[in-house]
């Protein structure tokens, strides 16, 4: 069976989050970095935290959220308190992205950093990569760019905070494509994108497989469910 399906930005984040909940080994220690997609992940893990973002673009500006809570760390599916970011090779680190692109058919991602030390990338991602943790980078195709440009904070002006674009060199990029496969065993291809009003940033997929109707029902249920704690 084949169908064409539109996912809003919220719908795509719900899809990625729901699929990750199914995919993750909750028996392991899981470090969940700040990010809007990770807010949806926490929601589907039944953890609701307001302002769980570091950098956040809103009000037409590159903004930094200085009122964010402590980073979430799970062990056996439960929140735990840690003093230091002592991640190890058996642990999982989940870090969202601000840019997604393809090189020779392979997905790549990068993240914006307003902090001079690289923010979550410099403070946490580097250590996770060095220690061989399982790194997952959830990002929707609303953030698709044509190619990577090594932007830095060395600019004269910015609409908001000056930022650098830091390229992930380690980890698995996880998009709606992987989510459709993991959640519904469907093959998905992007055929168009865009929209107006409440459908701005939407991505349109053609999906193929036996569980197409389940995916359509999912989109109809979650496309309008923007989380209130963003």
C-alpha positions in Angstrom: 0.0 0.0 0.0 1.2 3.5 -0.8 0.1 6.9 0.5 1.1 10.5 0.5 1.3 12.1 4.0 1.9 15.6 5.3 3.7 16.1 8.6 3.7 19.4 10.3 6.7 20.4 12.3 5.0 19.2 15.5 3.8 16.0 13.8 7.4 15.2 12.7 8.7 15.8 16.2 6.1 13.5 17.7 6.9 10.8 15.1 10.6 11.0 15.8 10.0 11.0 19.5 7.6 8.1 19.5 9.9 6.0 17.4 12.9 6.7 19.6 10.9 5.6 22.7 10.4 2.3 21.0 14.0 2.1 19.8 15.8 3.1 23.0 17.1 0.5 25.5 15.6 2.1 28.7 17.8 -0.2 30.8 20.8 1.8 29.8 21.8 5.2 31.2 20.4 7.9 28.8 21.6 11.5 28.7 19.0 13.7 27.0 20.4 17.1 25.9 18.4 20.3 25.5 16.4 20.8 22.4 12.8 21.2 21.0 12.7 17.7 19.5 14.0 16.3 22.8 11.1 18.0 24.6 8.8 15.8 22.5 10.9 12.8 23.4 10.6 13.6 27.1 6.8 14.1 26.6 6.5 10.5 25.2 8.6 9.3 28.1 6.0 11.0 30.3 8.4 13.6 31.5 7.1 17.1 31.0 9.6 19.9 31.6 9.1 23.6 30.6 11.8 25.5 28.8 14.0 22.4 28.0 16.0 24.2 25.4 19.3 26.0 25.2 19.4 27.8 21.9 15.9 28.5 20.6 14.9 30.6 17.6 11.7 32.6 18.2 10.4 36.1 17.9 12.4 36.4 14.7 15.7 36.1 16.6 18.5 33.7 17.5 17.8 33.4 21.2 19.3 31.7 24.2 17.2 30.3 27.0 18.8 31.1 30.3 16.0 29.6 32.4 16.3 26.0 31.4 16.2 23.2 34.0 19.0 20.7 34.8 19.7 18.2 32.0 17.7 15.0 32.1 19.5 11.7 32.8 17.6 8.4 32.9 18.6 5.1 34.3 16.3 2.1 34.0 13.7 4.6 32.7 13.8 6.8 35.8 15.3 10.3 36.2 18.4 10.3 38.3 20.6 13.2 39.6 24.2 13.3 38.6 27.0 15.7 39.7 29.2 15.3 36.7 28.8 14.3 33.1 30.5 10.9 33.5 29.2 9.3 30.4 30.7 5.9 29.3 30.8 3.6 26.4 27.6 1.7 27.4 25.6 4.9 27.7 23.3 6.8 25.3 23.5 10.5 24.5 20.7 12.2 22.5 21.4 15.6 21.0 19.2 17.4 18.6 20.4 19.5 15.6 19.7 22.8 13.8 20.8 21.7 10.3 20.5 18.5 8.2 22.0 17.8 4.8 23.0 15.0 2.5 26.4 14.1 1.2 26.7 11.2 -1.3 23.4 9.9 0.0 24.4 10.0 3.7 22.7 12.2 6.2 24.8 14.7 8.2 23.8 17.2 10.9 25.1 20.3 12.7 24.1 22.4 15.7 24.1 26.1 16.4 26.2 27.3 19.4 25.9 30.8 20.9 28.2 29.9 23.8 31.9 30.6 23.1 32.8 27.2 24.5 30.5 25.4 22.2 27.6 24.9 24.6 26.2 21.4 24.8 28.4 20.4 21.8 31.6 21.4 23.5 30.7 20.5 27.0 28.9 17.1 26.5 28.9 15.9 22.9 32.7 15.9 22.6 33.0 13.8 25.8 30.3 11.4 24.6 32.1 10.9 21.3 35.5 10.5 22.9 34.2 7.8 25.3 32.4 5.9 22.6 28.9 6.4 23.9 25.9 5.7 21.6 25.1 9.1 20.1 21.7 9.7 18.5 21.0 12.9 16.7 17.2 13.4 16.1 16.4 16.0 13.5 13.5 16.7 11.2 13.6 17.6 7.5 12.2 21.1 8.3 15.9 21.8 9.1 17.2 20.6 5.7 19.9 22.9 4.2 21.6 22.5 0.8 25.1 21.9 2.2 27.2 22.6 5.2 28.7 26.1 5.6 31.2 26.5 8.5 29.6 29.6 10.1 31.3 31.1 13.2 30.5 33.8 15.7 33.0 36.0 14.0 30.4 38.3 12.4 29.6 42.0 12.8 25.9 41.7 13.4 23.3 39.0 14.2 19.5 39.1 14.6 19.9 38.0 18.2 22.9 36.1 19.5 25.9 35.4 17.3 26.2 31.7 16.6 28.6 29.1 15.2 27.4 26.1 13.2 29.2 23.0 14.5 29.2 19.8 12.5 28.6 16.5 14.2 31.4 14.1 13.4 30.2 11.1 15.4 26.7 9.6 16.0 23.6 8.4 14.1 21.4 11.0 12.5 17.8 10.1 13.1 15.0 11.6 11.0 11.4 11.0 10.0 12.7 8.4 7.4 14.2 6.2 10.2 11.2 6.9 12.4 8.7 5.7 9.8 10.7 2.5 9.4 11.1 1.8 13.2 7.6 2.7 14.2 5.5 1.4 11.3 8.0 -0.6 9.1 7.3 1.8 6.2 9.7 3.1 3.5 9.4 6.9 3.2 10.5 9.3 0.6 10.3 13.1 0.7 8.4 14.5 -2.3 7.8 18.2 -1.3 7.8 20.6 1.6 6.3 23.9 2.9 2.9 25.3 3.8 1.2 28.3 5.1 -0.3 29.4 8.4 -0.4 26.4 10.8 1.3 24.2 8.2 4.5 26.3 7.7 7.5 24.1 7.7 5.6 20.9 6.8 7.2 18.1 4.9 5.3 15.8 2.6 6.3 12.1 2.3 5.3 9.2 0.2 5.2 6.1 2.3 5.0 2.4 1.3 4.2 -0.7 3.3 1.5 -2.7 5.0 0.9 -0.2 7.9 0.3 2.9 5.9 -3.1 3.6 7.5 -1.6 3.5 11.0 0.9 6.2 9.9 -1.9 8.3 8.4 -3.9 8.0 11.6 -0.8 9.0 13.6 -0.4 12.2 11.5 -4.0 13.1 11.9 -3.7 12.7 15.7 -0.4 14.5 16.2 -0.1 17.2 13.5 -1.9 19.7 15.6 -0.4 18.8 19.0 2.2 21.5 19.6 3.4 21.0 23.2 2.5 23.8 25.6 5.8 23.6 27.5 8.0 24.7 24.6 
